[in-house]
């Protein structure tokens, strides 16, 4: 093979050599992020509710179903009809990881149908896709779970405000909204909501990859310096709030490949 660089005059050889060096440097693959699989749904039976998860109410079993596409397992969520059909019910998974070591959460999702007339910021709080990360001190998990389920005792109701204010309890929620602008953030009680994707995709079969620095966003949104490690993740696809205006309102989306990564 002819070495074309050495056929050029000296000044051109130098320039060409620099170009070759730059191209060679760019061709070196970037170091892959060091990640741990949090959930890839491969332990679940196909056409069933995902293993290791639980619906917040039993009717939610009908909404979330494990499917397979090539080598990828994923959950398809379809929410329609009344709450008795599972609409508006989260699927939860208890998870724990060291947020200092693995501050990044990655996953894939795709929106397939949007609830009609939804506006997550102004009361019609329905989304094709939603991912929550929950935070609660280990010693208070039972209280946090009772709060989520609406099963607070009188004593709980006295203790809960202090827990919420002083210990950074709450959740980060990430949504794919049809209406709200990408990057928009707002507060909904103790949920800090952020729009990661906006509008209907040109191809609803295309997977979109997300990467969120949970540690940095938790500190910023909750105004705390000390990190609480996550205690769970949830997914929610729902159209229950828009049903009153349009009985045909339905939401559908897919979730896959949750991982936690080092920066």
C-alpha positions as CSV (number, residue, x, y, z in Angstrom):
1,X,0.0,0.0,0.0
2,X,1.3,3.5,-0.9
3,X,1.8,5.8,2.0
4,X,0.2,8.9,0.6
5,X,1.5,11.2,3.3
6,X,5.1,10.7,2.3
7,X,4.3,11.6,-1.3
8,X,3.4,15.2,-0.3
9,X,5.8,18.1,0.1
10,X,7.2,18.6,3.7
11,X,4.7,21.3,4.7
12,X,1.8,19.4,3.3
13,X,3.1,16.2,5.0
14,X,3.0,18.0,8.3
15,X,-0.5,19.2,7.9
16,X,-1.7,15.8,6.6
17,X,0.0,14.1,9.5
18,X,-1.8,16.3,11.9
19,X,-5.1,15.5,10.2
20,X,-4.3,11.7,10.5
21,X,-3.5,12.1,14.2
22,X,-6.7,14.0,14.9
23,X,-8.8,11.3,13.0
24,X,-7.0,8.6,14.9
25,X,-7.7,10.2,18.2
26,X,-11.4,10.6,17.4
27,X,-11.5,7.0,16.3
28,X,-10.6,5.8,19.9
29,X,-13.8,4.8,21.6
30,X,-14.8,6.8,24.7
31,X,-14.7,5.0,28.0
32,X,-18.1,3.4,28.6
33,X,-19.8,4.4,31.8
34,X,-19.5,1.9,34.6
35,X,-23.1,0.8,35.3
36,X,-25.1,-1.7,37.3
37,X,-28.3,-3.1,35.9
38,X,-31.1,-2.1,38.2
39,X,-34.0,-3.7,36.3
40,X,-34.1,-5.1,32.8
41,X,-37.3,-7.2,33.3
42,X,-35.5,-10.4,32.1
43,X,-36.6,-12.3,35.2
44,X,-40.3,-11.8,34.4
45,X,-42.6,-14.1,32.6
46,X,-43.8,-12.7,29.3
47,X,-47.3,-11.2,29.2
48,X,-47.4,-10.8,33.0
49,X,-47.0,-8.1,35.6
50,X,-43.2,-7.5,36.1
51,X,-41.5,-9.7,38.7
52,X,-40.3,-7.9,41.8
53,X,-42.7,-5.0,41.3
54,X,-46.0,-4.4,43.0
55,X,-49.0,-2.3,41.9
56,X,-50.0,0.4,44.4
57,X,-53.5,-1.1,44.2
58,X,-54.4,-4.6,42.9
59,X,-56.2,-3.2,39.8
60,X,-52.8,-2.0,38.6
61,X,-51.9,-5.5,37.7
62,X,-53.9,-5.1,34.4
63,X,-51.9,-2.0,33.3
64,X,-48.3,-3.2,33.2
65,X,-47.2,-6.1,31.1
66,X,-43.8,-7.6,30.3
67,X,-43.1,-8.0,26.5
68,X,-40.0,-8.8,24.5
69,X,-38.6,-7.2,21.4
70,X,-35.5,-9.1,20.0
71,X,-33.3,-9.6,23.0
72,X,-34.9,-6.7,25.0
73,X,-37.5,-7.3,27.7
74,X,-39.6,-4.3,28.5
75,X,-42.8,-3.2,30.2
76,X,-45.7,-2.0,28.2
77,X,-48.2,0.2,30.1
78,X,-51.6,0.9,28.8
79,X,-54.1,2.9,31.0
80,X,-57.7,3.4,29.9
81,X,-61.1,3.4,31.6
82,X,-61.8,4.0,35.3
83,X,-59.5,3.5,38.3
84,X,-61.2,0.1,38.8
85,X,-59.4,-0.9,35.6
86,X,-56.0,0.2,37.1
87,X,-55.9,3.6,35.5
88,X,-53.9,6.0,37.6
89,X,-52.1,3.4,39.7
90,X,-48.3,3.2,39.9
91,X,-46.1,0.1,39.7
92,X,-43.5,0.2,42.5
93,X,-40.2,-1.5,43.0
94,X,-38.1,-1.3,46.2
95,X,-34.5,-0.6,45.2
96,X,-31.5,0.7,47.1
97,X,-28.2,1.9,45.8
98,X,-25.4,4.1,46.9
99,X,-26.1,7.5,45.3
100,X,-22.7,8.8,46.1
101,X,-21.0,6.1,44.1
102,X,-23.7,5.7,41.4
103,X,-25.4,9.1,41.0
104,X,-26.5,8.5,37.4
105,X,-29.8,6.8,36.5
106,X,-30.2,5.6,32.9
107,X,-33.2,4.0,31.2
108,X,-35.0,3.7,27.8
109,X,-38.6,4.5,27.1
110,X,-41.0,5.4,24.2
111,X,-44.4,7.1,24.2
112,X,-47.1,5.4,22.2
113,X,-50.3,7.2,23.0
114,X,-50.9,10.4,25.0
115,X,-53.9,11.1,27.2
116,X,-56.3,13.5,25.5
117,X,-56.1,17.1,26.9
118,X,-53.5,16.3,29.6
119,X,-51.6,19.2,31.3
120,X,-49.4,17.8,34.1
121,X,-48.8,21.3,35.5
122,X,-52.4,22.5,35.6
123,X,-54.4,19.7,37.2
124,X,-54.9,17.2,34.3
125,X,-52.0,15.2,35.7
126,X,-51.8,12.4,33.2
127,X,-48.7,11.3,31.2
128,X,-47.8,8.7,28.6
129,X,-44.7,8.0,30.7
130,X,-43.5,8.8,34.2
131,X,-40.6,7.6,36.3
132,X,-40.3,8.3,40.0
133,X,-37.3,8.0,42.4
134,X,-38.4,8.0,46.0
135,X,-36.3,9.2,49.0
136,X,-37.0,8.3,52.7
137,X,-34.7,7.8,55.7
138,X,-34.3,4.0,56.4
139,X,-35.8,4.3,59.9
140,X,-38.9,6.0,58.4
141,X,-39.7,3.8,55.5
142,X,-42.8,2.3,57.1
143,X,-44.2,5.8,57.6
144,X,-43.4,6.8,54.1
145,X,-45.1,3.7,52.7
146,X,-48.3,4.4,54.8
147,X,-48.3,8.0,53.5
148,X,-48.1,6.8,49.9
149,X,-51.0,4.3,50.5
150,X,-53.1,6.9,52.3
151,X,-53.1,4.8,55.5
152,X,-51.9,7.4,58.0
153,X,-52.9,7.1,61.6
154,X,-53.4,10.2,63.8
155,X,-49.9,9.7,65.2
156,X,-48.5,9.5,61.6
157,X,-50.2,12.7,60.7
158,X,-48.5,14.5,63.5
159,X,-45.1,13.0,62.6
160,X,-45.3,13.4,58.8
161,X,-44.9,17.2,58.4
162,X,-41.6,17.2,60.4
163,X,-40.4,14.2,58.3
164,X,-41.1,16.0,55.1
165,X,-39.6,19.3,56.0
166,X,-36.5,18.3,57.9
167,X,-35.2,15.2,56.2
168,X,-35.5,15.7,52.5
169,X,-38.3,13.1,52.0
170,X,-40.0,13.2,48.6
171,X,-39.6,12.1,45.0
172,X,-38.1,13.2,41.7
173,X,-40.5,12.5,38.9
174,X,-39.5,12.5,35.2
175,X,-42.2,12.6,32.5
176,X,-42.8,12.5,28.8
177,X,-45.4,15.2,28.2
178,X,-47.3,15.9,25.0
179,X,-47.9,19.5,25.9
180,X,-45.2,20.8,28.3
181,X,-41.9,22.0,27.1
182,X,-38.8,19.9,27.4
183,X,-36.8,20.9,30.5
184,X,-39.8,22.5,32.3
185,X,-39.7,21.9,36.0
186,X,-42.4,22.3,38.7
187,X,-43.3,21.2,42.2
188,X,-46.3,19.0,43.0
189,X,-46.5,18.6,46.8
190,X,-43.3,16.6,47.6
191,X,-42.8,15.6,44.0
192,X,-40.3,17.6,42.0
193,X,-41.3,17.1,38.4
194,X,-39.2,17.5,35.2
195,X,-40.2,17.1,31.6
196,X,-37.5,15.1,29.8
197,X,-39.3,14.7,26.5
198,X,-42.1,16.7,24.9
199,X,-44.5,16.0,22.1
200,X,-45.4,13.0,20.1
201,X,-42.4,11.1,18.5
202,X,-42.2,10.8,14.8
203,X,-41.7,7.1,15.3
204,X,-43.5,5.6,18.3
205,X,-41.4,2.4,17.9
206,X,-38.2,4.3,18.5
207,X,-36.6,3.9,21.9
208,X,-35.3,7.1,23.6
209,X,-32.4,6.8,26.0
210,X,-32.4,9.0,29.2
211,X,-29.6,9.9,31.5
212,X,-30.2,11.8,34.7
213,X,-27.8,12.8,37.5
214,X,-30.2,11.9,40.3
215,X,-27.8,13.0,43.1
216,X,-27.3,16.5,41.7
217,X,-31.0,17.0,40.9
218,X,-32.0,15.8,44.4
219,X,-29.7,18.3,46.1
220,X,-30.8,21.1,43.9
221,X,-34.5,20.5,43.9
222,X,-34.8,19.7,47.6
223,X,-32.3,22.2,48.8
224,X,-30.2,19.7,50.9
225,X,-26.6,18.9,51.1
226,X,-26.8,15.5,52.6
227,X,-27.9,12.8,50.2
228,X,-30.6,10.3,51.0
229,X,-30.2,7.0,49.1
230,X,-33.2,6.1,47.0
231,X,-35.6,3.6,48.4
232,X,-37.6,2.8,45.3
233,X,-38.5,3.6,41.8
234,X,-42.0,3.7,40.3
235,X,-43.5,3.9,36.8
236,X,-46.8,5.5,36.0
237,X,-48.7,5.7,32.7
238,X,-52.2,7.2,33.3
239,X,-55.2,8.9,31.8
240,X,-57.6,8.9,34.8
241,X,-57.6,12.7,35.3
242,X,-58.6,13.3,31.6
243,X,-61.4,10.7,31.6
244,X,-63.9,13.2,33.0
245,X,-63.6,15.3,29.9
246,X,-63.1,12.6,27.3
247,X,-64.0,8.9,28.0
248,X,-61.8,7.9,25.1
249,X,-58.6,9.2,26.7
250,X,-55.9,6.6,27.0
251,X,-52.2,6.5,27.7
252,X,-49.6,4.0,26.5
253,X,-45.9,3.8,26.8
254,X,-42.9,1.4,27.2
255,X,-40.1,1.2,29.8
256,X,-36.8,-0.7,29.6
257,X,-33.3,-1.2,30.8
258,X,-32.9,0.8,34.1
259,X,-29.3,1.2,35.1
260,X,-27.3,3.1,37.8
261,X,-23.9,4.4,36.7
262,X,-20.8,6.1,38.0
263,X,-20.1,9.5,36.5
